Amino acid sequence: MALRVGVIGGGQLARMMVPAALELGIDIRVLAEGPGMSAGIAATAEGDYHDVDTVLAFAREVDVVTFDHEHVPQDVLRALVDAGVAVQPGPEPLAVAQDKITMRSRLSELGLPVPDWAAVHDPDELRVFLDDHGGRAVVKTARGGYDGKGVRVVADPADVEDWFIAVAEAGDGQALLVEELVPFTRELAQSVARRPSGEVVAWPLVETVQQDGVCAEVFAPASDSAGRIADLTEEIAVRIAEELGVTGVLAVELFQTADERILINELAMRPHNTGHWTIDGATTSQFEQHLRAVLDLPLGATGMHAPAAVMINVLGGPADGDLAARYPGALAAFPEAKYHFYGKAPRPGRKIGHVTVVGDDLDDVVYRARAAAAHFDD
C-alpha cells in the first residue's frame, strides 16, 4: 500500500509536490480551498481549512498531514493532533510561523540574531520606537502578511493608523510588530529539511532579489558566501529547526549588512519560493525532500548539478492573458531553460510561474534565465 500524504491548501507549493510524489510512488492528496486551484490536479477534497470537521474528514484518509501554507488555525491543528493524526510540522512550530511577534520573541529567547524590534499597541508606543531608531522603521502586521503585504516602512505613526484601528477593534490584545530599518546590502535565504527522528540536511545558501516585496530572482549559491557566512547561516537554520521542532522544509530569509552581520528576517515552515531552484538545480528538490521529511524517510543529498543555478519568477505574465502563445518562442530560444507554470491566470504582480537555468558560468546563466523569463512579460 502506498504511503499517503495529505496537503492542506491547493496552491502552487502543493502543485509542485505532485511530480515528486509520483516519482516516489506516494499517494498525494490535496484539500483545496475551492475549484480552479493550482494543485487541483491532485485535489481529492474541497473545503474550508478553518473548519475542524472538514479537515478531520480529509485527514482520516492519509498517513500524515502537511501544508501548502501556515494559515491553518491552531484549534484545527490541535484537533488533528488530539485525533491521533500525524501533523508535520506540528502546532507548536507553526504557531511561531503564524505570528511574527511570537517568531521574534522565540528567536530572541534563543539568542539568535534578529533586528531590534518591539510589539506596539498604539501610536504612542510606535513614536517612542521611531524616536529611538532614527525616525524610520518597518511595521508589520503580526499575522497574515506575505509577498510584501502587511509590511510598511514608516516615519510617522499616522502611516499605519488604519492598522492601529483594526488592532483596537479586534479587542483581543493584538499588537503590531515594529523593527529597525536594517541597512542591508543583500538578502539571503537558507533552506534546511528536518525529519521527526532528527536528521537535518541543508542546501547551499542563496541570494535573493525582491521586487515590490515579492521574490523576483534567486541565485544559487550566493556569491562570496563560502566559509564563514555559509557556515553561519546553516548553523542558524539548523538550530531553528531543532530548537523549534520543525519538520519538513524550513526556509530562513536573512539580511546581510555592510558590516557583515547576518540577521533573521522571516521564517517559512514549508517549501518556499527561494528554494524552487532545487527542482532543476539540486540532487533532491525541496518538494521531494519535504515529502521524505514529513514521512520520516531518509533525506536526500542536497548538492548542486552545476556550479550555478538561477531562478527567475514570472510576475504578472502577458497583458493579453495568453500565456500558452508565448511557449513556442521561449522554448525555441532557450531550450536549456526549465519552465514551471502554476495554472494561474496572468495578473499584474502575481507569481504565475518561474524559469530556472543551470550552468557553469553565473553571468551567462543569469542572462539566459532572465531572457527566457522575459518571453512571458510585456
Residue pairs with C-beta under 8 A, 6 or more apart in sequence:
2 25
2 26
2 27
3 25
3 26
3 27
3 63
3 295
4 26
4 27
4 28
4 29
4 61
4 62
4 63
4 64
5 17
5 21
5 26
5 27
5 28
5 29
5 62
5 63
5 64
5 65
5 66
5 291
5 294
5 295
6 29
6 30
6 31
6 58
6 59
6 61
6 62
6 64
6 65
6 66
7 14
7 17
7 28
7 29
7 30
7 31
7 39
7 42
7 65
7 66
7 67
7 68
8 31
8 49
8 55
8 58
8 65
8 66
8 67
8 68
8 72
9 30
9 31
9 32
9 33
9 39
9 49
9 67
9 68
9 69
9 71
10 30
10 31
10 32
10 33
10 34
10 37
10 38
10 39
10 40
10 43
10 68
11 37
11 38
11 39
11 68
11 69
11 342
12 38
12 39
12 342
12 343
12 344
12 351
13 68
13 69
13 270
13 271
13 287
14 30
14 32
14 38
14 39
14 42
14 68
15 38
15 39
15 41
15 42
15 342
15 343
16 271
16 276
16 279
16 287
16 340
17 28
17 39
17 42
17 271
17 287
17 290
17 291
18 28
18 39
18 41
18 42
19 287
20 26
20 285
20 287
20 288
20 291
21 27
21 28
21 42
21 291
22 28
23 288
24 288
24 291
24 292
26 291
26 295
27 62
28 42
28 291
29 42
29 44
29 45
29 58
29 61
29 62
30 37
30 39
30 40
30 42
30 43
30 44
30 45
30 68
31 43
31 44
31 45
31 46
31 47
31 49
31 54
31 55
31 58
32 39
32 40
32 43
32 45
32 46
33 46
33 47
33 48
33 49
34 46
35 46
37 43
38 342
38 343
38 344
39 68
40 343
41 343
44 58
44 61
45 54
45 57
45 58
47 54
47 55
47 58
48 54
49 55
49 71
49 72
49 76
50 72
50 73
50 76
51 76
52 75
52 76
52 79
55 72
55 76
55 79
55 80
56 79
56 80
56 83
56 85
58 65
59 65
59 80
59 83
59 85
60 85
63 86
63 295
64 85
64 86
64 87
64 88
64 294
64 295
65 80
65 85
65 86
65 87
65 88
66 87
66 88
66 89
66 248
66 270
66 290
66 294
67 89
67 94
67 269
67 270
68 270
69 270
70 94
70 97
70 98
70 268
70 269
70 270
71 98
71 144
72 94
74 91
74 94
74 95
74 98
77 87
77 90
77 91
77 94
78 91
80 87
81 87
81 90
81 91
88 196
88 247
88 248
88 293
88 294
89 245
89 246
89 247
89 248
89 269
90 245
90 247
92 244
92 245
93 244
93 245
93 246
93 247
93 269
94 269
95 102
96 102
96 103
96 106
96 244
96 267
97 103
97 267
97 268
97 269
98 143
99 142
99 143
100 140
100 141
100 142
100 143
100 145
100 177
100 266
101 119
101 142
101 175
101 177
102 142
103 266
103 267
104 114
104 117
104 177
104 179
106 244
107 114
107 240
107 264
108 114
108 117
110 239
110 240
110 243
112 236
112 239
112 240
112 264
113 236
113 261
113 262
113 263
113 264
114 263
114 264
115 138
115 179
115 180
115 182
115 255
115 263
115 265
116 133
116 179
116 180
117 177
117 178
117 179
117 180
118 125
118 129
118 177
118 178
119 142
119 175
119 176
119 177
119 178
120 126
120 129
120 139
120 175
120 176
120 177
120 178
121 167
121 173
121 174
121 175
121 176
122 164
122 168
123 157
123 158
123 161
123 164
124 157
126 137
126 139
126 154
126 157
126 160
126 176
126 178
127 157
129 137
129 178
130 136
130 137
130 154
130 155
130 156
130 157
133 180
133 181
134 181
135 155
136 153
136 154
136 155
136 181
137 153
137 154
137 178
137 179
137 180
137 181
138 151
138 152
138 153
138 154
138 178
138 179
138 180
138 181
138 182
139 151
139 152
139 153
139 154
139 159
139 160
139 163
139 176
139 177
139 178
139 179
140 150
140 151
140 152
140 176
140 177
140 178
140 179
141 150
141 151
141 163
141 176
141 177
142 174
142 175
142 176
142 177
144 150
145 151
147 213
147 214
147 215
147 351
148 210
148 212
148 213
148 214
149 213
151 213
152 159
152 160
153 181
154 160
157 164
160 176
163 176
164 176
167 174
167 175
167 176
182 255
182 257
182 263
183 257
183 258
184 255
184 256
184 257
184 263
185 256
185 257
185 258
186 207
186 222
186 255
186 256
187 207
187 208
187 209
187 210
187 253
187 254
187 255
187 256
187 265
188 205
188 206
188 207
188 208
188 222
188 225
188 229
188 233
188 253
188 254
188 255
188 256
188 262
189 205
189 206
189 207
189 208
189 218
189 251
189 252
189 253
189 254
189 272
189 274
189 275
190 202
190 203
190 205
190 206
190 233
190 234
190 236
190 237
190 251
190 252
190 254
191 202
191 203
191 206
191 237
191 249
191 250
191 251
191 252
191 272
191 274
191 275
191 278
191 286
192 200
192 201
192 202
192 203
192 234
192 237
192 238
192 241
192 249
192 250
192 252
193 200
193 201
193 248
193 249
193 250
193 286
193 289
193 290
193 292
193 293
193 299
194 200
194 241
194 242
194 246
194 247
194 248
194 250
194 293
195 247
195 292
195 293
195 294
195 296
195 297
195 298
195 299
196 247
196 293
196 296
197 296
198 242
199 298
199 299
200 238
200 241
200 242
200 299
201 289
201 299
201 300
201 301
201 302
202 234
202 237
202 238
202 302
203 220
203 275
203 278
203 282
203 286
203 302
204 220
204 221
204 222
204 230
204 302
204 304
205 221
205 222
205 225
205 229
205 230
205 233
205 234
206 218
206 219
206 220
206 221
206 222
206 274
206 275
206 277
207 218
207 219
207 222
207 223
207 225
208 215
208 217
208 218
208 219
208 253
208 274
209 215
209 216
209 217
209 218
209 219
210 216
211 315
212 349
214 313
214 315
214 349
214 351
215 273
215 274
215 313
216 312
216 313
216 315
217 310
217 311
217 312
217 313
217 370
218 273
218 274
218 276
218 277
218 310
218 311
219 308
219 309
219 310
219 362
219 366
220 277
220 281
220 304
220 308
220 309
220 310
220 311
221 230
221 304
221 308
222 229
222 230
223 362
225 233
229 256
229 260
229 262
232 262
233 252
233 254
233 262
236 252
236 254
236 262
236 264
237 250
237 252
240 246
240 250
240 252
240 264
240 267
241 250
246 269
247 293
247 294
248 269
248 270
248 290
248 293
248 294
249 269
249 270
249 271
249 272
249 275
249 286
249 289
249 290
249 293
250 267
250 268
250 269
251 267
251 268
251 270
251 271
251 272
251 274
251 275
252 264
252 266
252 267
253 264
253 265
253 266
253 267
253 268
253 274
254 262
254 263
254 264
254 265
255 262
255 263
255 265
256 262
257 263
270 290
271 286
271 287
271 290
272 286
273 313
273 351
273 354
275 286
276 286
276 311
276 340
276 354
276 356
277 309
277 310
277 311
277 356
278 284
278 285
278 286
278 289
278 302
279 285
279 286
279 287
279 338
279 340
279 356
280 305
280 309
280 338
280 356
280 358
281 304
281 305
281 306
281 309
281 311
281 356
281 358
282 302
282 303
282 304
282 305
282 309
283 300
283 301
283 302
283 303
283 304
283 305
284 292
284 299
284 300
284 301
284 302
288 300
289 299
289 300
289 302
291 297
292 298
292 299
292 300
293 299
304 358
305 358
306 358
306 359
306 360
307 359
307 360
307 361
307 362
308 358
308 359
308 360
308 361
308 362
308 365
309 356
309 357
309 358
309 365
310 356
310 357
310 358
310 362
310 365
310 366
310 369
310 370
311 354
311 355
311 356
311 369
312 354
312 355
312 356
312 369
312 370
312 372
312 373
313 351
313 353
313 354
313 373
314 341
314 351
314 352
314 353
314 354
314 355
314 373
314 376
314 377
315 349
315 350
315 351
315 352
315 377
316 346
316 347
316 348
316 349
316 350
316 352
316 377
316 378
317 323
317 346
317 347
317 350
317 352
317 353
317 376
317 377
318 325
318 326
318 346
318 376
318 377
318 378
319 346
319 378
320 378
321 345
321 346
323 341
323 346
323 352
323 376
326 375
326 376
327 339
329 375
330 337
330 339
330 372
330 375
330 376
331 339
333 371
333 372
333 375
334 357
334 368
334 371
334 372
334 375
336 357
336 359
336 368
337 355
337 356
337 357
337 368
337 369
337 372
338 355
338 356
338 357
339 353
339 355
339 372
340 353
340 354
340 355
340 356
341 352
341 353
342 351
342 352
342 353
344 350
344 351
344 352
344 353
345 352
346 352
352 376
353 376
354 373
355 369
355 372
355 373
356 369
357 365
357 368
357 369
357 372
358 365
359 365
359 368
